[in-house]
Amino acid sequence: MVGFLTAQLSVAGAPILIREIVGNLFGLACAFLGMKRKVWAWPVGIIGNALLFTVFLGGVFHTPQNLDLYGQAGRQVMFIVVSLYGWFSWVKSRNQSGDEVAIEPRWATVTERIGMIAVAIFATVICANVFEMLGSWGPWADAWIFVGSMLATWGMARGWNEFWLIWIAVDAVGVPLLLKGGYYPSAALYLFYGCFVIWGFVSWVRLEHQHDNNQQKSSETDQVPALAAAER
């Protein structure tokens, strides 16, 4: 176990932790399973979060970068907490529907969107100041990544299509920050993930349209016998 935690690769002369690579692969698997609406997305993601938590507290766990990104580390803890909720929620939804998939995608309501925007603004300001006091290497970018990730994970648990768009906004800030800090595997995952979430977003929107069309057809089918009975 100790050997795994300390194992490194050297890419272009830069040391890269094996656990950073493995943690990000688990994260990518979580995203793929989430797109497929599989409950396994949550436990797989939790494993990746636990590994990446140790990576982003570089000063504590003595990573090659030796940088403390409190927002990045903190969001791994947040991921685990919200993932436990998402895991429970999706299992409950799947059991109630009796379907293989765990959630039906939908757009957030106007009230839900206003709530997300308000949380995004106020929580980012608060977290940035806290991270700055703690000595975070990039407090404002770190704060948005933390808050945006929290909102995206919560949105995924609720089945909101918007959660994919929030991830794109997180990646737009995360890639430059991680490249500058030397976290190349994580930056590469963010870049790839940015393309992946576009695919996921389109997939969920199509699923929602398909679900709405099926409901409409079912409603029209149910109305035919009722009209026939009324005519009699």
C-alpha positions in Angstrom: 0.0 0.0 0.0 2.8 2.4 0.9 4.5 1.6 -2.4 1.3 2.5 -4.3 1.0 5.8 -2.5 4.6 6.8 -3.3 4.9 5.3 -6.8 5.7 7.9 -9.5 6.2 8.1 -13.2 8.5 10.6 -14.9 7.0 12.3 -18.0 9.3 14.8 -19.8 11.3 15.1 -16.6 8.3 15.9 -14.4 7.4 13.4 -11.6 3.7 12.3 -11.6 2.1 10.2 -8.9 0.5 6.9 -10.0 -2.4 7.6 -7.6 -3.2 10.8 -9.4 -3.5 8.9 -12.6 -5.6 6.1 -11.0 -7.8 8.6 -9.1 -8.6 10.4 -12.4 -9.4 7.2 -14.2 -11.9 6.4 -11.5 -13.3 9.9 -12.0 -13.7 9.3 -15.7 -15.4 6.0 -15.1 -17.8 7.7 -12.7 -18.7 10.3 -15.4 -19.3 7.6 -18.0 -21.5 5.6 -15.6 -23.3 8.8 -14.7 -24.0 9.5 -18.3 -25.5 6.0 -18.6 -27.5 6.7 -15.3 -26.0 3.7 -13.5 -25.9 3.6 -9.7 -22.4 2.3 -9.8 -21.2 5.8 -10.8 -21.3 6.9 -7.2 -19.2 4.2 -5.4 -16.7 4.3 -8.3 -16.4 8.1 -8.0 -15.9 7.9 -4.2 -12.8 5.7 -4.7 -11.3 8.3 -7.1 -12.2 11.1 -4.7 -10.4 9.5 -1.8 -7.2 9.1 -3.9 -7.3 12.6 -5.3 -7.8 14.1 -1.8 -4.2 12.9 -0.9 -2.9 14.3 -4.2 -4.1 17.9 -3.8 -2.8 18.3 -0.2 0.7 18.3 -1.5 2.2 19.9 1.5 0.7 17.4 3.8 1.2 14.2 1.8 4.5 15.4 0.2 3.5 15.2 -3.4 6.1 16.2 -6.1 4.3 19.6 -6.5 4.2 20.3 -2.8 1.3 22.6 -3.3 -1.8 22.8 -1.1 -4.9 23.3 -3.3 -7.5 23.4 -0.5 -10.4 23.9 -2.9 -9.4 20.8 -4.9 -8.8 18.8 -1.8 -12.0 20.0 -0.1 -14.1 19.2 -3.1 -13.0 15.6 -2.9 -14.5 15.5 0.6 -17.6 17.3 -0.7 -17.8 14.8 -3.5 -17.8 11.9 -1.1 -20.6 13.5 1.0 -22.8 14.4 -1.9 -22.0 11.1 -3.6 -23.4 9.2 -0.6 -26.6 11.2 -1.0 -26.6 10.6 -4.8 -26.0 6.9 -4.3 -28.9 6.6 -1.9 -31.2 8.8 -4.1 -30.5 6.8 -7.3 -30.9 3.5 -5.6 -34.3 4.6 -4.1 -35.4 6.0 -7.5 -34.4 2.8 -9.3 -36.2 0.6 -6.8 -39.3 2.7 -7.1 -39.4 2.7 -10.9 -38.2 -0.9 -11.3 -36.1 0.3 -14.2 -32.4 -0.4 -14.9 -31.6 3.3 -15.0 -31.7 5.3 -11.8 -32.9 8.7 -12.9 -34.9 10.5 -15.6 -33.1 13.7 -16.9 -35.0 17.0 -16.7 -34.3 20.7 -16.8 -34.2 22.5 -13.5 -37.1 24.8 -12.7 -36.7 28.6 -12.7 -36.6 28.6 -8.9 -33.9 25.9 -8.9 -31.8 27.8 -11.4 -32.0 31.1 -9.4 -31.0 29.1 -6.3 -28.0 27.6 -8.1 -26.8 31.0 -9.3 -27.2 32.6 -5.9 -25.2 29.7 -4.3 -22.6 29.9 -7.0 -21.9 33.7 -6.4 -22.1 33.8 -2.6 -20.3 30.5 -1.9 -17.5 31.3 -4.3 -16.8 34.7 -2.6 -16.9 33.1 0.9 -14.7 30.1 -0.1 -12.2 32.3 -1.9 -11.6 34.3 1.2 -11.4 31.2 3.4 -8.9 29.5 1.0 -6.8 32.7 0.9 -6.6 32.8 4.7 -5.6 29.1 4.7 -2.8 29.9 2.2 -4.3 28.3 -0.9 -2.1 28.6 -4.0 -5.0 29.9 -6.2 -7.9 30.9 -3.9 -10.4 32.3 -6.4 -10.0 29.7 -9.1 -9.9 27.1 -6.3 -13.1 28.5 -4.8 -15.1 28.3 -8.1 -13.8 24.8 -8.8 -15.0 23.7 -5.3 -18.4 25.4 -5.5 -19.0 24.6 -9.1 -18.2 20.9 -8.5 -20.6 20.9 -5.5 -23.4 22.3 -7.6 -22.7 19.9 -10.5 -22.6 16.9 -8.3 -25.8 17.9 -6.6 -27.4 18.6 -10.0 -26.4 15.1 -11.2 -28.0 13.6 -8.1 -31.2 15.5 -8.8 -31.1 14.6 -12.5 -30.8 18.2 -13.8 -29.5 18.6 -17.4 -27.7 21.8 -16.3 -25.2 19.9 -14.2 -23.3 19.1 -17.4 -23.0 22.8 -18.3 -21.7 23.6 -14.8 -19.0 21.0 -15.3 -17.9 22.8 -18.5 -17.5 26.1 -16.5 -15.5 24.2 -13.9 -13.2 22.7 -16.5 -12.6 26.1 -18.1 -11.1 27.3 -14.8 -9.6 24.0 -13.7 -7.4 23.2 -16.7 -5.3 26.4 -16.6 -4.9 26.2 -12.8 -3.8 22.5 -12.8 -1.4 23.0 -15.7 0.2 25.9 -13.9 0.5 23.8 -10.8 2.0 20.9 -12.6 -0.9 18.5 -12.0 -0.7 17.2 -15.6 -2.8 14.0 -15.3 -5.6 16.0 -13.6 -5.4 18.8 -16.2 -5.5 16.2 -19.0 -8.6 14.6 -17.5 -10.3 18.0 -17.2 -9.5 18.8 -20.8 -10.9 15.4 -22.0 -13.7 15.6 -19.5 -14.7 19.0 -21.1 -15.3 17.2 -24.4 -17.0 14.3 -22.7 -19.5 16.4 -20.8 -20.7 17.9 -24.1 -21.5 14.4 -25.2 -23.2 13.7 -21.9 -25.2 16.9 -22.1 -26.5 16.1 -25.6 -27.2 12.5 -24.5 -29.3 13.5 -21.5 -31.3 16.2 -23.4 -32.1 13.5 -26.0 -33.2 11.1 -23.3 -35.4 13.8 -21.8 -37.1 14.5 -25.2 -37.5 10.7 -25.7 -39.1 10.4 -22.3 -41.5 13.3 -22.9 -42.5 11.9 -26.3 -43.2 8.5 -24.8 -45.3 10.1 -22.1 -47.2 12.1 -24.6 -47.9 9.0 -26.8 -49.0 7.1 -23.7 -51.3 9.9 -22.7 -52.8 10.0 -26.2 -53.3 6.2 -26.2 -55.1 6.4 -22.8 -57.4 9.1 -24.1 -58.7 7.0 -27.1 -60.7 4.5 -25.0 -62.0 7.3 -22.8 -63.3 9.2 -25.9 -64.8 6.0 -27.3 -66.6 5.4 -24.0 -67.9 9.0 -23.9 -69.3 8.7 -27.4 -71.3 5.7 -26.4 
